[in-house]
Amino acid sequence: MEEKRESLRTRVLKTGSISFGGAAISCVVRNISALGALLEVQSPLGIPERFILVVPSDQLSRPCHHLEV
């Protein structure tokens, strides 16, 4: 399968959180690049379209938007 992303993603396995409106949902970051990330969650219910991805081990806090696949 040909990779069509603008920016290559790096495989990782890091804990993170999806933060919004004073709440947070735990997630696992499976891959990440300057333009996107693959997040794994128990359930996508309740995740808003726009949120902040927080990855404490990388001191990362990045605004994101949810894309349904």
PQR file with spaces between the fields and no chain letter, atoms N, CA, C, O and H, PARSE charges and radii, in Angstrom:
ATOM       1  N    MET     1       0.832   -1.177    0.000 -0.4000 1.5000
ATOM       2  CA   MET     1       0.000    0.000    0.000 -0.0000 2.0000
ATOM       3  C    MET     1       0.879    1.243    0.000  0.5500 1.7000
ATOM       4  O    MET     1       1.815    1.337    0.794 -0.5500 1.4000
ATOM       5  N    GLU     2       0.597    2.170   -0.855 -0.4000 1.5000
ATOM       6  CA   GLU     2       1.393    3.388   -0.985 -0.0000 2.0000
ATOM       7  C    GLU     2       0.996    4.419    0.057  0.5500 1.7000
ATOM       8  O    GLU     2      -0.190    4.684    0.258 -0.5500 1.4000
ATOM       9  H    GLU     2      -0.163    2.093   -1.500  0.4000 1.0000
ATOM      10  N    GLU     3       1.982    4.998    0.715 -0.4000 1.5000
ATOM      11  CA   GLU     3       1.764    6.038    1.721 -0.0000 2.0000
ATOM      12  C    GLU     3       1.499    7.358    1.018  0.5500 1.7000
ATOM      13  O    GLU     3       2.308    7.800    0.203 -0.5500 1.4000
ATOM      14  H    GLU     3       2.945    4.784    0.551  0.4000 1.0000
ATOM      15  N    LYS     4       0.363    7.997    1.328 -0.4000 1.5000
ATOM      16  CA   LYS     4      -0.012    9.238    0.660 -0.0000 2.0000
ATOM      17  C    LYS     4      -0.049   10.430    1.611  0.5500 1.7000
ATOM      18  O    LYS     4      -0.545   11.492    1.235 -0.5500 1.4000
ATOM      19  H    LYS     4      -0.295    7.638    1.990  0.4000 1.0000
ATOM      20  N    ARG     5       0.448   10.288    2.797 -0.4000 1.5000
ATOM      21  CA   ARG     5       0.451   11.391    3.757 -0.0000 2.0000
ATOM      22  C    ARG     5       1.490   12.420    3.360  0.5500 1.7000
ATOM      23  O    ARG     5       2.510   12.094    2.752 -0.5500 1.4000
ATOM      24  H    ARG     5       0.852    9.425    3.102  0.4000 1.0000
ATOM      25  N    GLU     6       1.213   13.681    3.716 -0.4000 1.5000
ATOM      26  CA   GLU     6       2.167   14.755    3.432 -0.0000 2.0000
ATOM      27  C    GLU     6       3.410   14.653    4.299  0.5500 1.7000
ATOM      28  O    GLU     6       4.500   15.050    3.889 -0.5500 1.4000
ATOM      29  H    GLU     6       0.385   13.945    4.209  0.4000 1.0000
ATOM      30  N    SER     7       3.238   14.114    5.509 -0.4000 1.5000
ATOM      31  CA   SER     7       4.331   14.023    6.461 -0.0000 2.0000
ATOM      32  C    SER     7       4.377   12.595    7.007  0.5500 1.7000
ATOM      33  O    SER     7       3.369   12.094    7.504 -0.5500 1.4000
ATOM      34  H    SER     7       2.353   13.791    5.843  0.4000 1.0000
ATOM      35  N    LEU     8       5.531   11.940    6.920 -0.4000 1.5000
ATOM      36  CA   LEU     8       5.658   10.572    7.415 -0.0000 2.0000
ATOM      37  C    LEU     8       5.477   10.529    8.925  0.5500 1.7000
ATOM      38  O    LEU     8       5.988   11.378    9.656 -0.5500 1.4000
ATOM      39  H    LEU     8       6.350   12.348    6.516  0.4000 1.0000
ATOM      40  N    ARG     9       4.753    9.540    9.362 -0.4000 1.5000
ATOM      41  CA   ARG     9       4.520    9.379   10.794 -0.0000 2.0000
ATOM      42  C    ARG     9       5.516    8.415   11.389  0.5500 1.7000
ATOM      43  O    ARG     9       5.935    7.451   10.747 -0.5500 1.4000
ATOM      44  H    ARG     9       4.339    8.850    8.768  0.4000 1.0000
ATOM      45  N    THR    10       5.893    8.688   12.633 -0.4000 1.5000
ATOM      46  CA   THR    10       6.822    7.850   13.371 -0.0000 2.0000
ATOM      47  C    THR    10       6.028    6.971   14.326  0.5500 1.7000
ATOM      48  O    THR    10       5.186    7.466   15.075 -0.5500 1.4000
ATOM      49  H    THR    10       5.553    9.471   13.155  0.4000 1.0000
ATOM      50  N    ARG    11       6.295    5.666   14.300 -0.4000 1.5000
ATOM      51  CA   ARG    11       5.629    4.767   15.241 -0.0000 2.0000
ATOM      52  C    ARG    11       6.105    5.056   16.648  0.5500 1.7000
ATOM      53  O    ARG    11       7.304    5.197   16.892 -0.5500 1.4000
ATOM      54  H    ARG    11       6.979    5.264   13.691  0.4000 1.0000
ATOM      55  N    VAL    12       5.166    5.143   17.572 -0.4000 1.5000
ATOM      56  CA   VAL    12       5.470    5.342   18.986 -0.0000 2.0000
ATOM      57  C    VAL    12       4.470    4.527   19.801  0.5500 1.7000
ATOM      58  O    VAL    12       3.507    3.990   19.254 -0.5500 1.4000
ATOM      59  H    VAL    12       4.193    5.028   17.374  0.4000 1.0000
ATOM      60  N    LEU    13       4.692    4.439   21.065 -0.4000 1.5000
ATOM      61  CA   LEU    13       3.760    3.830   22.001 -0.0000 2.0000
ATOM      62  C    LEU    13       3.868    4.643   23.284  0.5500 1.7000
ATOM      63  O    LEU    13       4.665    4.339   24.172 -0.5500 1.4000
ATOM      64  H    LEU    13       5.474    4.875   21.510  0.4000 1.0000
ATOM      65  N    LYS    14       3.037    5.691   23.356 -0.4000 1.5000
ATOM      66  CA   LYS    14       3.114    6.632   24.477 -0.0000 2.0000
ATOM      67  C    LYS    14       1.729    6.889   25.037  0.5500 1.7000
ATOM      68  O    LYS    14       0.733    6.872   24.314 -0.5500 1.4000
ATOM      69  H    LYS    14       2.390    5.938   22.634  0.4000 1.0000
ATOM      70  N    THR    15       1.686    7.127   26.338 -0.4000 1.5000
ATOM      71  CA   THR    15       0.412    7.498   26.943 -0.0000 2.0000
ATOM      72  C    THR    15       0.186    8.986   26.743  0.5500 1.7000
ATOM      73  O    THR    15       1.120    9.788   26.753 -0.5500 1.4000
ATOM      74  H    THR    15       2.495    7.140   26.925  0.4000 1.0000
ATOM      75  N    GLY    16      -1.067    9.327   26.564 -0.4000 1.5000
ATOM      76  CA   GLY    16      -1.431   10.720   26.379 -0.0000 2.0000
ATOM      77  C    GLY    16      -2.836   10.952   26.879  0.5500 1.7000
ATOM      78  O    GLY    16      -3.463   10.063   27.457 -0.5500 1.4000
ATOM      79  H    GLY    16      -1.826    8.676   26.556  0.4000 1.0000
ATOM      80  N    SER    17      -3.326   12.163   26.650 -0.4000 1.5000
ATOM      81  CA   SER    17      -4.707   12.457   26.999 -0.0000 2.0000
ATOM      82  C    SER    17      -5.293   13.432   25.993  0.5500 1.7000
ATOM      83  O    SER    17      -4.604   14.277   25.422 -0.5500 1.4000
ATOM      84  H    SER    17      -2.817   12.885   26.181  0.4000 1.0000
ATOM      85  N    ILE    18      -6.590   13.277   25.805 -0.4000 1.5000
ATOM      86  CA   ILE    18      -7.379   14.153   24.951 -0.0000 2.0000
ATOM      87  C    ILE    18      -8.065   15.105   25.910  0.5500 1.7000
ATOM      88  O    ILE    18      -8.961   14.708   26.655 -0.5500 1.4000
ATOM      89  H    ILE    18      -7.150   12.590   26.269  0.4000 1.0000
ATOM      90  N    SER    19      -7.650   16.351   25.894 -0.4000 1.5000
ATOM      91  CA   SER    19      -8.107   17.332   26.868 -0.0000 2.0000
ATOM      92  C    SER    19      -9.070   18.319   26.219  0.5500 1.7000
ATOM      93  O    SER    19      -8.823   18.810   25.118 -0.5500 1.4000
ATOM      94  H    SER    19      -6.922   16.674   25.289  0.4000 1.0000
ATOM      95  N    PHE    20     -10.180   18.606   26.920 -0.4000 1.5000
ATOM      96  CA   PHE    20     -11.174   19.546   26.403 -0.0000 2.0000
ATOM      97  C    PHE    20     -12.077   20.007   27.544  0.5500 1.7000
ATOM      98  O    PHE    20     -12.495   19.203   28.377 -0.5500 1.4000
ATOM      99  H    PHE    20     -10.381   18.207   27.814  0.4000 1.0000
ATOM     100  N    GLY    21     -12.368   21.286   27.575 -0.4000 1.5000
ATOM     101  CA   GLY    21     -13.322   21.836   28.529 -0.0000 2.0000
ATOM     102  C    GLY    21     -13.130   21.422   29.970  0.5500 1.7000
ATOM     103  O    GLY    21     -14.116   21.239   30.684 -0.5500 1.4000
ATOM     104  H    GLY    21     -12.028   21.939   26.898  0.4000 1.0000
ATOM     105  N    GLY    22     -11.904   21.268   30.423 -0.4000 1.5000
ATOM     106  CA   GLY    22     -11.642   20.867   31.803 -0.0000 2.0000
ATOM     107  C    GLY    22     -11.693   19.359   32.029  0.5500 1.7000
ATOM     108  O    GLY    22     -11.425   18.893   33.137 -0.5500 1.4000
ATOM     109  H    GLY    22     -11.103   21.417   29.843  0.4000 1.0000
ATOM     110  N    ALA    23     -12.032   18.589   30.995 -0.4000 1.5000
ATOM     111  CA   ALA    23     -12.075   17.131   31.100 -0.0000 2.0000
ATOM     112  C    ALA    23     -10.920   16.531   30.308  0.5500 1.7000
ATOM     113  O    ALA    23     -10.275   17.218   29.516 -0.5500 1.4000
ATOM     114  H    ALA    23     -12.249   18.967   30.095  0.4000 1.0000
ATOM     115  N    ALA    24     -10.667   15.248   30.527 -0.4000 1.5000
ATOM     116  CA   ALA    24      -9.611   14.557   29.779 -0.0000 2.0000
ATOM     117  C    ALA    24      -9.974   13.090   29.620  0.5500 1.7000
ATOM     118  O    ALA    24     -10.559   12.478   30.514 -0.5500 1.4000
ATOM     119  H    ALA    24     -11.191   14.690   31.170  0.4000 1.0000
ATOM     120  N    ILE    25      -9.618   12.539   28.468 -0.4000 1.5000
ATOM     121  CA   ILE    25      -9.811   11.126   28.176 -0.0000 2.0000
ATOM     122  C    ILE    25      -8.434   10.534   27.888  0.5500 1.7000
ATOM     123  O    ILE    25      -7.694   11.054   27.053 -0.5500 1.4000
ATOM     124  H    ILE    25      -9.143   13.037   27.742  0.4000 1.0000
ATOM     125  N    SER    26      -8.092    9.458   28.572 -0.4000 1.5000
ATOM     126  CA   SER    26      -6.795    8.798   28.358 -0.0000 2.0000
ATOM     127  C    SER    26      -6.741    8.188   26.968  0.5500 1.7000
ATOM     128  O    SER    26      -7.749    7.724   26.434 -0.5500 1.4000
ATOM     129  H    SER    26      -8.693    9.035   29.251  0.4000 1.0000
ATOM     130  N    CYS    27      -5.545    8.198   26.392 -0.4000 1.5000
ATOM     131  CA   CYS    27      -5.350    7.594   25.079 -0.0000 2.0000
ATOM     132  C    CYS    27      -3.937    7.041   24.976  0.5500 1.7000
ATOM     133  O    CYS    27      -3.070    7.331   25.801 -0.5500 1.4000
ATOM     134  H    CYS    27      -4.726    8.575   26.826  0.4000 1.0000
ATOM     135  N    VAL    28      -3.731    6.242   23.948 -0.4000 1.5000
ATOM     136  CA   VAL    28      -2.401    5.744   23.602 -0.0000 2.0000
ATOM     137  C    VAL    28      -2.078    6.322   22.236  0.5500 1.7000
ATOM     138  O    VAL    28      -2.875    6.208   21.304 -0.5500 1.4000
ATOM     139  H    VAL    28      -4.435    6.006   23.278  0.4000 1.0000
ATOM     140  N    VAL    29      -0.914    6.940   22.114 -0.4000 1.5000
ATOM     141  CA   VAL    29      -0.454    7.491   20.835 -0.0000 2.0000
ATOM     142  C    VAL    29       0.312    6.382   20.124  0.5500 1.7000
ATOM     143  O    VAL    29       1.331    5.902   20.620 -0.5500 1.4000
ATOM     144  H    VAL    29      -0.267    7.032   22.870  0.4000 1.0000
ATOM     145  N    ARG    30      -0.189    5.980   18.956 -0.4000 1.5000
ATOM     146  CA   ARG    30       0.414    4.881   18.194 -0.0000 2.0000
ATOM     147  C    ARG    30       1.405    5.369   17.146  0.5500 1.7000
ATOM     148  O    ARG    30       2.420    4.719   16.893 -0.5500 1.4000
ATOM     149  H    ARG    30      -1.017    6.370   18.553  0.4000 1.0000
ATOM     150  N    ASN    31       1.107    6.522   16.536 -0.4000 1.5000
ATOM     151  CA   ASN    31       2.065    7.151   15.628 -0.0000 2.0000
ATOM     152  C    ASN    31       1.799    8.634   15.608  0.5500 1.7000
ATOM     153  O    ASN    31       0.706    9.084   15.950 -0.5500 1.4000
ATOM     154  H    ASN    31       0.283    7.050   16.742  0.4000 1.0000
ATOM     155  N    ILE    32       2.816    9.407   15.199 -0.4000 1.5000
ATOM     156  CA   ILE    32       2.695   10.857   15.260 -0.0000 2.0000
ATOM     157  C    ILE    32       3.612   11.494   14.225  0.5500 1.7000
ATOM     158  O    ILE    32       4.674   10.962   13.902 -0.5500 1.4000
ATOM     159  H    ILE    32       3.704    9.041   14.921  0.4000 1.0000
ATOM     160  N    SER    33       3.185   12.640   13.714 -0.4000 1.5000
ATOM     161  CA   SER    33       4.006   13.448   12.812 -0.0000 2.0000
ATOM     162  C    SER    33       3.682   14.911   13.095  0.5500 1.7000
ATOM     163  O    SER    33       2.902   15.220   13.995 -0.5500 1.4000
ATOM     164  H    SER    33       2.322   13.072   13.977  0.4000 1.0000
ATOM     165  N    ALA    34       4.279   15.794   12.330 -0.4000 1.5000
ATOM     166  CA   ALA    34       3.995   17.216   12.484 -0.0000 2.0000
ATOM     167  C    ALA    34       2.552   17.543   12.099  0.5500 1.7000
ATOM     168  O    ALA    34       2.012   18.567   12.518 -0.5500 1.4000
ATOM     169  H    ALA    34       4.913   15.543   11.599  0.4000 1.0000
ATOM     170  N    LEU    35       1.929   16.668   11.299 -0.4000 1.5000
ATOM     171  CA   LEU    35       0.587   16.967   10.790 -0.0000 2.0000
ATOM     172  C    LEU    35      -0.515   16.060   11.325  0.5500 1.7000
ATOM     173  O    LEU    35      -1.683   16.268   10.997 -0.5500 1.4000
ATOM     174  H    LEU    35       2.367   15.836   10.959  0.4000 1.0000
ATOM     175  N    GLY    36      -0.181   15.067   12.134 -0.4000 1.5000
ATOM     176  CA   GLY    36      -1.233   14.191   12.626 -0.0000 2.0000
ATOM     177  C    GLY    36      -0.731   13.130   13.573  0.5500 1.7000
ATOM     178  O    GLY    36       0.467   12.996   13.826 -0.5500 1.4000
ATOM     179  H    GLY    36       0.768   14.899   12.401  0.4000 1.0000
ATOM     180  N    ALA    37      -1.690   12.375   14.091 -0.4000 1.5000
ATOM     181  CA   ALA    37      -1.359   11.293   15.016 -0.0000 2.0000
ATOM     182  C    ALA    37      -2.473   10.249   14.971  0.5500 1.7000
ATOM     183  O    ALA    37      -3.616   10.556   14.631 -0.5500 1.4000
ATOM     184  H    ALA    37      -2.663   12.483   13.885  0.4000 1.0000
ATOM     185  N    LEU    38      -2.124    9.025   15.315 -0.4000 1.5000
ATOM     186  CA   LEU    38      -3.104    7.961   15.461 -0.0000 2.0000
ATOM     187  C    LEU    38      -3.240    7.706   16.954  0.5500 1.7000
ATOM     188  O    LEU    38      -2.280    7.326   17.625 -0.5500 1.4000
ATOM     189  H    LEU    38      -1.196    8.775   15.590  0.4000 1.0000
ATOM     190  N    LEU    39      -4.454    7.921   17.464 -0.4000 1.5000
ATOM     191  CA   LEU    39      -4.720    7.745   18.886 -0.0000 2.0000
ATOM     192  C    LEU    39      -5.627    6.548   19.088  0.5500 1.7000
ATOM     193  O    LEU    39      -6.539    6.307   18.297 -0.5500 1.4000
ATOM     194  H    LEU    39      -5.234    8.229   16.920  0.4000 1.0000
ATOM     195  N    GLU    40      -5.373    5.801   20.147 -0.4000 1.5000
ATOM     196  CA   GLU    40      -6.215    4.663   20.509 -0.0000 2.0000
ATOM     197  C    GLU    40      -6.919    5.001   21.820  0.5500 1.7000
ATOM     198  O    GLU    40      -6.278    5.391   22.795 -0.5500 1.4000
ATOM     199  H    GLU    40      -4.632    5.997   20.790  0.4000 1.0000
ATOM     200  N    VAL    41      -8.249    4.849   21.835 -0.4000 1.5000
ATOM     201  CA   VAL    41      -9.039    5.119   23.035 -0.0000 2.0000
ATOM     202  C    VAL    41      -9.963    3.939   23.303  0.5500 1.7000
ATOM     203  O    VAL    41     -10.236    3.137   22.411 -0.5500 1.4000
ATOM     204  H    VAL    41      -8.770    4.532   21.042  0.4000 1.0000
ATOM     205  N    GLN    42     -10.443    3.840   24.546 -0.4000 1.5000
ATOM     206  CA   GLN    42     -11.404    2.790   24.887 -0.0000 2.0000
ATOM     207  C    GLN    42     -12.674    2.939   24.067  0.5500 1.7000
ATOM     208  O    GLN    42     -13.209    1.962   23.544 -0.5500 1.4000
ATOM     209  H    GLN    42     -10.221    4.492   25.271  0.4000 1.0000
ATOM     210  N    SER    43     -13.157    4.191   23.959 -0.4000 1.5000
ATOM     211  CA   SER    43     -14.373    4.487   23.202 -0.0000 2.0000
ATOM     212  C    SER    43     -14.277    5.910   22.670  0.5500 1.7000
ATOM     213  O    SER    43     -13.864    6.810   23.402 -0.5500 1.4000
ATOM     214  H    SER    43     -12.722    4.985   24.384  0.4000 1.0000
ATOM     215  N    PRO    44     -14.647    6.131   21.424 -0.5600 1.5000
ATOM     216  CA   PRO    44     -14.599    7.487   20.874  0.2800 2.0000
ATOM     217  C    PRO    44     -15.782    8.360   21.314  0.5500 1.7000
ATOM     218  O    PRO    44     -15.820    9.551   21.006 -0.5500 1.4000
ATOM     219  N    LEU    45     -16.735    7.776   22.026 -0.4000 1.5000
ATOM     220  CA   LEU    45     -17.888    8.545   22.485 -0.0000 2.0000
ATOM     221  C    LEU    45     -17.455    9.674   23.412  0.5500 1.7000
ATOM     222  O    LEU    45     -16.668    9.465   24.335 -0.5500 1.4000
ATOM     223  H    LEU    45     -16.703    6.808   22.277  0.4000 1.0000
ATOM     224  N    GLY    46     -17.966   10.848   23.162 -0.4000 1.5000
ATOM     225  CA   GLY    46     -17.669   11.992   24.018 -0.0000 2.0000
ATOM     226  C    GLY    46     -16.459   12.795   23.602  0.5500 1.7000
ATOM     227  O    GLY    46     -16.193   13.848   24.182 -0.5500 1.4000
ATOM     228  H    GLY    46     -18.606   11.017   22.412  0.4000 1.0000
ATOM     229  N    ILE    47     -15.715   12.327   22.608 -0.4000 1.5000
ATOM     230  CA   ILE    47     -14.554   13.097   22.149 -0.0000 2.0000
ATOM     231  C    ILE    47     -15.059   14.185   21.202  0.5500 1.7000
ATOM     232  O    ILE    47     -15.685   13.882   20.187 -0.5500 1.4000
ATOM     233  H    ILE    47     -15.931   11.471   22.137  0.4000 1.0000
ATOM     234  N    PRO    48     -14.791   15.443   21.529 -0.5600 1.5000
ATOM     235  CA   PRO    48     -15.273   16.533   20.677  0.2800 2.0000
ATOM     236  C    PRO    48     -14.460   16.641   19.384  0.5500 1.7000
ATOM     237  O    PRO    48     -13.401   16.027   19.251 -0.5500 1.4000
ATOM     238  N    GLU    49     -14.966   17.418   18.450 -0.4000 1.5000
ATOM     239  CA   GLU    49     -14.268   17.596   17.178 -0.0000 2.0000
ATOM     240  C    GLU    49     -12.912   18.257   17.370  0.5500 1.7000
ATOM     241  O    GLU    49     -11.950   17.905   16.686 -0.5500 1.4000
ATOM     242  H    GLU    49     -15.826   17.916   18.559  0.4000 1.0000
ATOM     243  N    ARG    50     -12.822   19.201   18.283 -0.4000 1.5000
ATOM     244  CA   ARG    50     -11.560   19.905   18.555 -0.0000 2.0000
ATOM     245  C    ARG    50     -11.153   19.674   20.004  0.5500 1.7000
ATOM     246  O    ARG    50     -11.980   19.738   20.914 -0.5500 1.4000
ATOM     247  H    ARG    50     -13.603   19.487   18.838  0.4000 1.0000
ATOM     248  N    PHE    51      -9.855   19.403   20.204 -0.4000 1.5000
ATOM     249  CA   PHE    51      -9.341   19.108   21.536 -0.0000 2.0000
ATOM     250  C    PHE    51      -7.843   19.387   21.569  0.5500 1.7000
ATOM     251  O    PHE    51      -7.244   19.746   20.556 -0.5500 1.4000
ATOM     252  H    PHE    51      -9.183   19.351   19.465  0.4000 1.0000
ATOM     253  N    ILE    52      -7.252   19.217   22.743 -0.4000 1.5000
ATOM     254  CA   ILE    52      -5.800   19.356   22.925 -0.0000 2.0000
ATOM     255  C    ILE    52      -5.234   17.966   23.201  0.5500 1.7000
ATOM     256  O    ILE    52      -5.685   17.276   24.116 -0.5500 1.4000
ATOM     257  H    ILE    52      -7.740   18.925   23.566  0.4000 1.0000
ATOM     258  N    LEU    53      -4.248   17.560   22.409 -0.4000 1.5000
ATOM     259  CA   LEU    53      -3.536   16.310   22.666 -0.0000 2.0000
ATOM     260  C    LEU    53      -2.379   16.622   23.595  0.5500 1.7000
ATOM     261  O    LEU    53      -1.549   17.482   23.300 -0.5500 1.4000
ATOM     262  H    LEU    53      -3.882   18.120   21.666  0.4000 1.0000
ATOM     263  N    VAL    54      -2.325   15.925   24.715 -0.4000 1.5000
ATOM     264  CA   VAL    54      -1.257   16.124   25.697 -0.0000 2.0000
ATOM     265  C    VAL    54      -0.472   14.829   25.820  0.5500 1.7000
ATOM     266  O    VAL    54      -1.039   13.773   26.100 -0.5500 1.4000
ATOM     267  H    VAL    54      -2.999   15.226   24.955  0.4000 1.0000
ATOM     268  N    VAL    55       0.850   14.917   25.606 -0.4000 1.5000
ATOM     269  CA   VAL    55       1.755   13.766   25.769 -0.0000 2.0000
ATOM     270  C    VAL    55       2.829   14.206   26.761  0.5500 1.7000
ATOM     271  O    VAL    55       3.828   14.808   26.368 -0.5500 1.4000
ATOM     272  H    VAL    55       1.311   15.775   25.378  0.4000 1.0000
ATOM     273  N    PRO    56       2.628   13.906   28.051 -0.5600 1.5000
ATOM     274  CA   PRO    56       3.543   14.388   29.084  0.2800 2.0000
ATOM     275  C    PRO    56       4.999   13.979   28.879  0.5500 1.7000
ATOM     276  O    PRO    56       5.898   14.771   29.163 -0.5500 1.4000
ATOM     277  N    SER    57       5.256   12.763   28.394 -0.4000 1.5000
ATOM     278  CA   SER    57       6.642   12.304   28.239 -0.0000 2.0000
ATOM     279  C    SER    57       7.417   13.140   27.227  0.5500 1.7000
ATOM     280  O    SER    57       8.645   13.209   27.294 -0.5500 1.4000
ATOM     281  H    SER    57       4.526   12.120   28.163  0.4000 1.0000
ATOM     282  N    ASP    58       6.716   13.774   26.292 -0.4000 1.5000
ATOM     283  CA   ASP    58       7.357   14.633   25.290 -0.0000 2.0000
ATOM     284  C    ASP    58       7.143   16.114   25.574  0.5500 1.7000
ATOM     285  O    ASP    58       7.546   16.967   24.783 -0.5500 1.4000
ATOM     286  H    ASP    58       5.719   13.717   26.238  0.4000 1.0000
ATOM     287  N    GLN    59       6.509   16.420   26.708 -0.4000 1.5000
ATOM     288  CA   GLN    59       6.151   17.795   27.038 -0.0000 2.0000
ATOM     289  C    GLN    59       5.402   18.434   25.865  0.5500 1.7000
ATOM     290  O    GLN    59       5.651   19.584   25.503 -0.5500 1.4000
ATOM     291  H    GLN    59       6.182   15.727   27.351  0.4000 1.0000
ATOM     292  N    LEU    60       4.477   17.661   25.281 -0.4000 1.5000
ATOM     293  CA   LEU    60       3.727   18.072   24.100 -0.0000 2.0000
ATOM     294  C    LEU    60       2.300   18.433   24.486  0.5500 1.7000
ATOM     295  O    LEU    60       1.643   17.713   25.239 -0.5500 1.4000
ATOM     296  H    LEU    60       4.274   16.727   25.575  0.4000 1.0000
ATOM     297  N    SER    61       1.839   19.540   23.967 -0.4000 1.5000
ATOM     298  CA   SER    61       0.455   19.963   24.106 -0.0000 2.0000
ATOM     299  C    SER    61       0.094   20.614   22.766  0.5500 1.7000
ATOM     300  O    SER    61       0.559   21.712   22.461 -0.5500 1.4000
ATOM     301  H    SER    61       2.373   20.124   23.356  0.4000 1.0000
ATOM     302  N    ARG    62      -0.731   19.937   21.976 -0.4000 1.5000
ATOM     303  CA   ARG    62      -0.984   20.378   20.607 -0.0000 2.0000
ATOM     304  C    ARG    62      -2.488   20.400   20.315  0.5500 1.7000
ATOM     305  O    ARG    62      -3.188   19.423   20.582 -0.5500 1.4000
ATOM     306  H    ARG    62      -1.109   19.045   22.225  0.4000 1.0000
ATOM     307  N    PRO    63      -2.984   21.521   19.763 -0.5600 1.5000
ATOM     308  CA   PRO    63      -4.392   21.553   19.353  0.2800 2.0000
ATOM     309  C    PRO    63      -4.629   20.577   18.214  0.5500 1.7000
ATOM     310  O    PRO    63      -3.796   20.453   17.317 -0.5500 1.4000
ATOM     311  N    CYS    64      -5.763   19.883   18.243 -0.4000 1.5000
ATOM     312  CA   CYS    64      -6.075   18.862   17.236 -0.0000 2.0000
ATOM     313  C    CYS    64      -7.540   18.932   16.858  0.5500 1.7000
ATOM     314  O    CYS    64      -8.344   19.577   17.530 -0.5500 1.4000
ATOM     315  H    CYS    64      -6.440   19.984   18.972  0.4000 1.0000
ATOM     316  N    HIS    65      -7.870   18.260   15.776 -0.4000 1.5000
ATOM     317  CA   HIS    65      -9.272   18.044   15.441 -0.0000 2.0000
ATOM     318  C    HIS    65      -9.455   16.581   15.068  0.5500 1.7000
ATOM     319  O    HIS    65      -8.564   15.929   14.522 -0.5500 1.4000
ATOM     320  H    HIS    65      -7.217   17.736   15.229  0.4000 1.0000
ATOM     321  N    HIS    66     -10.625   16.105   15.380 -0.4000 1.5000
ATOM     322  CA   HIS    66     -10.959   14.687   15.228 -0.0000 2.0000
ATOM     323  C    HIS    66     -11.423   14.417   13.797  0.5500 1.7000
ATOM     324  O    HIS    66     -12.315   15.096   13.288 -0.5500 1.4000
ATOM     325  H    HIS    66     -11.348   16.635   15.824  0.4000 1.0000
ATOM     326  N    LEU    67     -10.822   13.440   13.165 -0.4000 1.5000
ATOM     327  CA   LEU    67     -11.264   12.990   11.843 -0.0000 2.0000
ATOM     328  C    LEU    67     -11.839   11.603   11.982  0.5500 1.7000
ATOM     329  O    LEU    67     -11.199   10.717   12.548 -0.5500 1.4000
ATOM     330  H    LEU    67     -10.097   12.889   13.578  0.4000 1.0000
ATOM     331  N    GLU    68     -13.029   11.402   11.477 -0.4000 1.5000
ATOM     332  CA   GLU    68     -13.611   10.064   11.514 -0.0000 2.0000
ATOM     333  C    GLU    68     -13.131    9.288   10.311  0.5500 1.7000
ATOM     334  O    GLU    68     -13.081    9.812    9.198 -0.5500 1.4000
ATOM     335  H    GLU    68     -13.550   12.122   11.018  0.4000 1.0000
ATOM     336  N    VAL    69     -12.778    8.031   10.539 -0.4000 1.5000
ATOM     337  CA   VAL    69     -12.305    7.188    9.440 -0.0000 2.0000
ATOM     338  C    VAL    69     -13.219    6.019    9.221  0.5500 1.7000
ATOM     339  O    VAL    69     -12.974    5.202    8.333 -0.5500 1.4000
ATOM     340  H    VAL    69     -12.819    7.605   11.443  0.4000 1.0000
